[in-house]
Amino acid sequence: MVLTHSADAAVLSRLPVHECMNRRPVVIPEGANLRQIVALIGGSRQTEFPVVDGDGRLAGMLTQAGVREALENGDHLKDIILATDLAVPERHPLTSEDTLLTALRRLGGREVNLLPVVRPEDRERLEGTVSRQDLMAAYERALTAEGH
């Protein structure tokens, strides 16, 4: 999405992430091995997956591409490689109080379609995710509601 004028940014800056985030994304336990990861993500339409510890704290993000790359190393590693080995740390996760403009800017500089959302009061605990599609749908709903 390219912001065409300041009106687009104004609409996005009024919408908080919690209005469009997915509160029940597919998540991967950090101790899951590659075989378990494949089973968990098999039927999902997500392309990125939050990796969490036993308390629901975000350990990083795992991509389908990262899983495919690990699988190329052979079957003998399926029980050895863990989600925590494949997860990429998320340095600046969104909070549910951030705006969609903030989410769009974070997505804009990266080649991902989904970002983790953490609680504002506990910036480690996963609350959900927001995708480009979630963001666009919320933006379109806001434009419709405002009569654009």
LOBA-615862 format. One line per field, with one value per residue (C-alpha): x, y, z; residue number from 1. Coordinates in nm, 4 decimals, padded with zeros to 6 digits, always signed. Layout:
LOBA-615862
xx: (X/...)
yy: (Y/...)
zz: (Z/...)
num: (NUM/...)
***
This chain:
LOBA-615862
xx: (+00.0000/+00.1279/-00.0069/-00.1319/-00.1959/-00.2096/-00.5757/-00.4686/-00.2164/-00.4765/-00.7217/-00.4533/-00.3281/-00.6752/-00.7082/-00.5447/-00.3959/-00.6271/-00.9246/-00.7990/-00.5478/-00.5885/-00.6147/-00.5818/-00.2920/-00.1110/+00.1773/+00.4726/+00.6039/+00.9756/+01.0555/+00.8702/+01.0956/+01.0879/+00.8526/+00.6046/+00.6410/+00.5491/+00.2390/+00.1372/+00.1751/+00.0621/-00.2907/-00.2351/-00.2623/-00.0173/+00.3308/+00.4946/+00.4452/+00.5126/+00.7338/+00.6459/+00.7754/+00.5605/+00.4321/+00.3268/+00.6240/+00.7400/+01.0708/+01.0770/+00.9157/+00.9400/+00.8739/+00.7583/+01.0715/+01.2854/+01.1074/+01.1542/+01.5236/+01.5618/+01.3784/+01.6246/+01.8918/+01.7323/+01.5036/+01.7704/+01.7344/+01.3543/+01.3755/+01.6837/+01.6080/+01.3803/+01.1610/+01.3900/+01.6778/+01.4829/+01.3087/+01.4263/+01.4131/+01.1539/+01.3240/+01.0265/+00.6962/+00.3778/+00.1569/-00.2204/-00.2314/-00.0048/-00.1789/-00.2251/+00.0029/+00.2807/+00.2009/+00.2097/+00.5445/+00.6935/+00.5615/+00.6809/+01.0488/+01.0356/+00.9545/+00.6938/+00.3161/+00.2532/+00.3806/+00.3461/+00.1445/+00.2384/+00.0573/+00.1320/+00.1835/+00.4016/+00.5955/+00.7063/+00.3684/+00.2072/-00.1447/-00.1954/-00.0772/-00.1615/-00.1207/-00.1145/-00.4591/-00.5939/-00.4572/-00.6070/-00.9474/-00.9567/-00.8520/-01.1268/-01.3870/-01.2798/-01.3057/-01.6541/-01.7625/-01.6342/-01.8192/-01.5153)
yy: (+00.0000/+00.3425/+00.6391/+00.8744/+01.1741/+01.2871/+01.1822/+00.8161/+00.8650/+01.0473/+00.7575/+00.5035/+00.7110/+00.7054/+00.3275/+00.1193/-00.2185/-00.3962/-00.3207/-00.5495/-00.7868/-01.1624/-01.2679/-01.6387/-01.6801/-02.0076/-01.9959/-02.2278/-02.3368/-02.2588/-02.6229/-02.7675/-02.9688/-02.9376/-03.2343/-03.0722/-02.7328/-02.8811/-03.0403/-02.7113/-02.4910/-02.7453/-02.6190/-02.2558/-01.9620/-01.7676/-01.7227/-01.6082/-01.7562/-01.6216/-01.8492/-01.8331/-01.9740/-02.1608/-01.8328/-01.6900/-01.4557/-01.3815/-01.5522/-01.4495/-01.5086/-01.8118/-01.8000/-02.0723/-02.0002/-02.0666/-02.3966/-02.4990/-02.4152/-02.6258/-02.9159/-02.9090/-03.0261/-03.3715/-03.5864/-03.6660/-03.3149/-03.3109/-03.4155/-03.2081/-02.8584/-02.6599/-02.3570/-02.1505/-02.2365/-02.1042/-01.8045/-01.4579/-01.2184/-00.9423/-00.6263/-00.3913/-00.5764/-00.3763/-00.3212/-00.3392/+00.0365/+00.1265/+00.2736/+00.1098/+00.3784/+00.2477/-00.1085/-00.0108/+00.1623/-00.1427/-00.3727/-00.1380/-00.1826/-00.5604/-00.8580/-01.0031/-01.0068/-01.0414/-00.8772/-00.9907/-00.7770/-00.7713/-00.6314/-00.2646/-00.3364/-00.6430/-00.5954/-00.9572/-01.1319/-01.2093/-01.0737/-01.1511/-01.0642/-00.8135/-00.8830/-00.6616/-00.8004/-00.7167/-00.3653/-00.3085/-00.4442/-00.2114/+00.0823/+00.0093/-00.0263/+00.3090/+00.4770/+00.3318/+00.4443/+00.7945/+00.8080/+00.8127)
zz: (+00.0000/-00.0932/+00.0965/-00.1709/+00.0474/+00.4060/+00.4332/+00.4075/+00.6867/+00.8962/+00.8690/+00.9568/+01.2499/+01.4096/+01.4041/+01.6789/+01.5951/+01.8428/+01.6158/+01.3410/+01.4946/+01.4902/+01.8535/+01.7693/+01.5282/+01.4777/+01.7239/+01.7595/+02.1013/+02.1218/+02.2048/+01.9044/+01.6743/+01.2963/+01.2587/+01.5027/+01.3346/+00.9964/+01.1523/+01.3171/+01.0087/+00.7502/+00.6917/+00.7843/+00.5465/+00.7619/+00.6195/+00.9437/+01.2882/+01.6367/+01.8435/+02.2135/+02.5381/+02.7902/+02.9370/+02.5999/+02.5718/+02.2197/+02.1413/+01.7746/+01.4391/+01.2144/+00.8406/+00.6049/+00.4019/+00.7108/+00.7678/+00.4029/+00.4225/+00.7378/+00.5708/+00.2814/+00.5244/+00.5386/+00.7453/+01.0020/+01.1502/+01.1909/+01.5545/+01.6381/+01.5037/+01.7344/+01.6734/+01.8927/+01.6549/+01.3551/+01.5127/+01.4166/+01.7132/+01.6800/+01.8002/+01.7771/+01.8020/+01.7733/+02.0735/+02.0510/+02.1173/+01.8237/+01.5216/+01.1847/+01.0433/+01.2702/+01.1596/+00.7929/+00.8349/+01.0089/+00.7378/+00.4647/+00.5307/+00.5540/+00.3372/+00.5723/+00.5653/+00.9368/+01.2542/+01.6148/+01.8562/+02.2239/+02.5244/+02.5959/+02.9657/+02.9000/+02.5783/+02.5780/+02.6018/+02.2662/+02.2239/+01.8556/+01.5064/+01.2372/+00.8667/+00.5608/+00.4774/+00.8260/+00.7925/+00.4468/+00.5525/+00.8556/+00.6385/+00.3844/+00.6633/+00.8060/+00.4669/+00.4155/+00.7630/+00.6937/+00.3622/+00.1315)
num: (1/2/3/4/5/6/7/8/9/10/11/12/13/14/15/16/17/18/19/20/21/22/23/24/25/26/27/28/29/30/31/32/33/34/35/36/37/38/39/40/41/42/43/44/45/46/47/48/49/50/51/52/53/54/55/56/57/58/59/60/61/62/63/64/65/66/67/68/69/70/71/72/73/74/75/76/77/78/79/80/81/82/83/84/85/86/87/88/89/90/91/92/93/94/95/96/97/98/99/100/101/102/103/104/105/106/107/108/109/110/111/112/113/114/115/116/117/118/119/120/121/122/123/124/125/126/127/128/129/130/131/132/133/134/135/136/137/138/139/140/141/142/143/144/145/146/147/148)
***
